[in-house]
Amino acid sequence: MKSIIFRTSSKYLLPILLIFSVFILLRGHYLPGGGFVGGLMAALAFILHSFAFGLEETKNIIKIHPGFLMPMGLVFALIAGLAPWIYQEPFMTGLWYGEPLRMIGMVGTALLFDIGVYFVVIGSVLTVMFSIREII
Amino acid sequence: MSNPYIVLPIILQLVAAVVLMFFWTKTKAQKTISILFSTAAVAVGVYMLHSVWHHGIQITHSGNWKAPFGITFVADLLAMTLILISSIAALGVSIFSAGSMREERLKFGYYPVFHFLVMGLQGAFLTGDIFNLYVWFEVIIISSFVLMTLGGKKAQLEGTIKYVSLNLLASSFFLTGIGFLYGLTGTLNMADLAVKMKLIENSGLVNVTGSLFLVAFGIKSAIFPMYFWLPASYHTPPPAVTAIFGGLLTKVGIYAMLRTFSLIFGGDEFMTFITSIIAALTILAGAFGAMSRKHMSKIFGFLIISHIGFMMVGISIFSEAVLVGTVFYLIHDIIVKTNLFMVSGLVMKINGSQDIKALGGLYQSHPLLSLLMAVPLFSLVGIPPLSGFWAKIFFIQGALSAQNYLLVGSVVIGSFLTLWVIARVWSEVFWKKGENLPKQANGVYFDALSNLQQWAYIVPMLLLSIISLYIGLGAGRIITLSQKIASELVDPSLYIQLVLQNQLP
């Protein structure tokens, strides 16, 4: 797209949207938010950027192939699920680090799982969107 | 007994899929990793079946949320036996795929999706929650869609559309049934449902719900009026995919029926009447269909339907004697059907055709291979002492003692027709003098493959043939196992008690 307003604004929107997506990710679990929504938002930020600057430019920013994010996210989610096994607790039991941290809030396996979901969603959405754009 | 590690068969397949995704384009590494993980899964299966046999049913509440609120995983004998058998079949298919699957398909993620499919199967066997069962069914369906369409040929897409539409219909029936159950009882845990369903007075509504489940699982396992999607779609994907589909997918439907009818709906005359008729018609329709076809994979596809009918016999009568037969047949059938589709894949690779009229002379050109292929073919018929024989004794005995002569007759006729079909396949493909089939210039045939690739075809068939010979010759042990499973199915009180033991009164 050639509009200069769109190009300029999307340059600034990319970091803002990414930061907001992390905020949504951290807000999750007890409040509305979480990995899925956050991941969608981050993926949208990149898609918006690719509309403004073209696919190649966006791929240069991401560096790695977005498909690679899927197994990476799954590894995070798996670790979160399996961690309770160390304490001989059932699969997927929530483990929490004592006190809430500043800015981030409560940290535990649920957060790790959500981070995994975040990456899987970014990876799959971007793979789908990039493949479609390559065909068009 | 509580044991947090019983979800290991599911986790192992998930880990395999994730590791394989990191090796997306490196096909050689993928083959090795997949075979290694599948072997490990068999080892885990053996160990856990052993442990459940000696220490009894083991459970875990995922996330430490107690039943009936959390999702419970229950490893009882039926689940563990099926997990072991399905992981053996998966190991066979994994090796077979290493030899037979084309590079392009491997590069589009055949192996990861294959392991996701097996993960779905293991999950469906282990779960003790009806909604979680639905989720595992979705995992299975989505993976099988991908496996079926990989390659994107016209015939494949046509088969997939039939498969997708009917399976989605089945899923919506399943979901509706779950909705009914939740409305009736307010719970989704199968053990809790077993307790609460007995208290419901409105038996009409229970029967309607039961029928919804029957239709849903019936479509998935291809019973009489709802089997049309199977012969229309199963011959289209590559042989390795058909092997895993034919061996395992329809059996999950049977497993789900066994589980729900044992725990939730049971002992109702209306259901017995309906399922008896369905079982008889399924046996006959499948057998007649197989008689009328000339394409090897289609013949075997119809035989799947016919033999699903045999297993329905146990579900309709639901007495301990017949259930021994059903469980035994389930164990035997998974191994044999997987093997059978590998046989048809190998025949295709040797001659480039699956038309039994055109094929011939295989015994003359490949005598040892033909003997190997004879094992699954004749196990299927159940020539004593091969594995299909023992289950049928229990079917006939049980149906006679329940005085259900319709089922006795259809089991006998179904066996004869199966014998006829297999004899025809054997005489046409292996004994008859073959024509010289035209060789395609760009196709690579079996005799031109390297030694390693040839073994990748033979080893899985050898493995599964040895297992089915063991099931036939060592039938005593399998019968003891089946009897214990059948008695647990008829009287699930121990299962219910163990799952709900931490609940407040």
HADDOCK unambig.tbl for C-alpha pairs under 7 A between the chains (distance, minus, plus):
assign (segid A and resid 71 and name CA) (segid B and resid 18 and name CA) 5.35 0.50 0.50
assign (segid A and resid 71 and name CA) (segid B and resid 21 and name CA) 5.94 0.50 0.50
assign (segid A and resid 71 and name CA) (segid B and resid 22 and name CA) 6.52 0.50 0.50
assign (segid A and resid 74 and name CA) (segid B and resid 18 and name CA) 6.74 0.50 0.50
assign (segid A and resid 88 and name CA) (segid B and resid 4 and name CA) 6.70 0.50 0.50
assign (segid A and resid 89 and name CA) (segid B and resid 4 and name CA) 6.29 0.50 0.50
assign (segid A and resid 90 and name CA) (segid B and resid 4 and name CA) 4.48 0.50 0.50
assign (segid A and resid 90 and name CA) (segid B and resid 60 and name CA) 6.20 0.50 0.50
assign (segid A and resid 90 and name CA) (segid B and resid 61 and name CA) 6.34 0.50 0.50
assign (segid A and resid 90 and name CA) (segid B and resid 62 and name CA) 5.53 0.50 0.50
assign (segid A and resid 90 and name CA) (segid B and resid 63 and name CA) 6.02 0.50 0.50
assign (segid A and resid 90 and name CA) (segid B and resid 64 and name CA) 5.76 0.50 0.50
assign (segid A and resid 91 and name CA) (segid B and resid 4 and name CA) 6.43 0.50 0.50
assign (segid A and resid 91 and name CA) (segid B and resid 62 and name CA) 5.24 0.50 0.50
assign (segid A and resid 91 and name CA) (segid B and resid 63 and name CA) 5.85 0.50 0.50
assign (segid A and resid 92 and name CA) (segid B and resid 62 and name CA) 5.88 0.50 0.50
assign (segid A and resid 92 and name CA) (segid B and resid 63 and name CA) 4.42 0.50 0.50
assign (segid A and resid 93 and name CA) (segid B and resid 62 and name CA) 6.72 0.50 0.50
assign (segid A and resid 93 and name CA) (segid B and resid 63 and name CA) 3.65 0.50 0.50
assign (segid A and resid 93 and name CA) (segid B and resid 64 and name CA) 5.46 0.50 0.50
assign (segid A and resid 94 and name CA) (segid B and resid 63 and name CA) 6.51 0.50 0.50
